[in-house]
């Protein structure tokens, strides 16, 4: 009988807020853990679509043009297309967690001004 070997998931980042689950040239899945008040900066991606999947707490996803703010609860999702300026943040009073699925295409993070 052949044993299946599984590599452990990547360890949490030094900041303790992210953990890469999967990363290939065309797909990236990252778990984010946000404390109350935490948010990412405004940014966009050249090629990839972001799919947000809320695991715990509440996640806000804001788009800049047109201005729109979504509130995700556990089990809810939303997508942000390439080139759309956006940011995400904790919208709950406690810890919030979400999976960010990014693809298909080359990953980049371009800060918006």
C-alpha positions as CSV (number, residue, x, y, z in Angstrom):
1,X,0.0,0.0,0.0
2,X,1.4,3.4,-1.0
3,X,1.3,6.2,1.5
4,X,0.1,9.6,0.5
5,X,2.4,12.3,1.8
6,X,1.0,15.8,2.3
7,X,3.1,18.8,2.8
8,X,2.0,21.0,5.7
9,X,0.3,24.2,4.9
10,X,2.6,27.2,4.9
11,X,3.2,28.8,8.3
12,X,1.7,32.1,9.2
13,X,3.5,35.1,7.9
14,X,5.7,37.1,10.3
15,X,2.9,39.6,10.8
16,X,0.6,36.7,12.0
17,X,-2.1,38.0,9.6
18,X,-1.7,35.8,6.5
19,X,-1.1,32.2,5.6
20,X,-0.6,31.0,2.0
21,X,-2.7,27.9,1.4
22,X,-1.9,27.4,-2.3
23,X,0.3,29.3,-4.7
24,X,0.9,28.4,-8.4
25,X,1.7,30.6,-11.3
26,X,-2.0,31.1,-12.0
27,X,-3.7,30.7,-8.7
28,X,-3.2,32.0,-5.1
29,X,-5.2,31.2,-2.0
30,X,-4.4,33.1,1.2
31,X,-6.1,33.1,4.6
32,X,-6.2,36.5,6.2
33,X,-6.8,37.1,10.0
34,X,-7.7,40.6,10.8
35,X,-8.0,42.2,14.3
36,X,-10.6,44.9,14.9
37,X,-9.7,48.0,12.9
38,X,-7.3,46.1,10.5
39,X,-7.6,46.8,6.8
40,X,-5.5,46.5,3.7
41,X,-4.6,49.6,1.7
42,X,-6.4,50.6,-1.5
43,X,-4.9,48.7,-4.4
44,X,-5.7,46.8,-7.7
45,X,-4.4,43.9,-9.7
46,X,-3.5,43.9,-13.4
47,X,-4.8,40.4,-14.3
48,X,-6.4,38.5,-11.5
49,X,-9.9,38.5,-10.0
50,X,-10.1,38.5,-6.2
51,X,-12.7,36.2,-4.6
52,X,-13.4,36.9,-1.0
53,X,-14.8,34.1,1.2
54,X,-15.7,35.1,4.8
55,X,-14.8,32.4,7.4
56,X,-15.4,34.3,10.7
57,X,-16.6,37.7,11.9
58,X,-17.3,40.3,9.3
59,X,-15.3,41.5,6.3
60,X,-15.9,44.8,4.4
61,X,-14.9,45.0,0.8
62,X,-14.8,48.5,-0.6
63,X,-14.6,49.5,-4.3
64,X,-13.5,53.0,-5.3
65,X,-15.1,53.6,-8.7
66,X,-18.0,53.4,-8.6
67,X,-18.0,53.7,-4.8
68,X,-19.5,50.6,-3.2
69,X,-19.1,48.8,0.1
70,X,-20.0,45.2,0.7
71,X,-20.3,43.5,4.1
72,X,-19.6,39.8,4.2
73,X,-20.7,37.4,6.9
74,X,-19.4,33.8,7.3
75,X,-20.2,31.8,4.2
76,X,-20.7,34.8,2.0
77,X,-18.5,35.7,-1.0
78,X,-17.9,38.5,-3.5
79,X,-15.6,39.0,-6.4
80,X,-13.5,42.0,-7.5
81,X,-12.5,42.1,-11.2
82,X,-9.0,43.0,-12.4
83,X,-8.1,46.7,-12.4
84,X,-10.8,47.6,-9.9
85,X,-9.4,49.7,-7.0
86,X,-10.5,48.1,-3.8
87,X,-9.6,47.3,-0.2
88,X,-10.8,44.9,2.5
89,X,-11.0,45.2,6.3
90,X,-12.4,43.8,9.5
91,X,-16.0,44.9,9.9
92,X,-16.6,43.1,13.3
93,X,-15.9,43.9,16.9
94,X,-13.6,40.8,17.2
95,X,-11.3,38.8,15.0
96,X,-12.3,38.2,11.4
97,X,-11.0,35.7,9.0
98,X,-11.4,35.2,5.2
99,X,-10.0,33.3,2.3
100,X,-8.8,35.3,-0.7
101,X,-8.8,33.2,-3.9
102,X,-6.9,35.0,-6.7
103,X,-6.6,33.9,-10.3
104,X,-6.4,33.2,-13.1
105,X,-3.2,35.1,-14.0
106,X,0.0,36.6,-12.7
107,X,-0.3,38.0,-9.2
108,X,0.6,41.7,-8.5
109,X,-0.4,44.2,-5.8
110,X,-0.4,47.8,-7.1
111,X,-1.1,50.4,-4.4
112,X,-3.5,53.1,-5.5
113,X,-2.9,56.8,-4.9
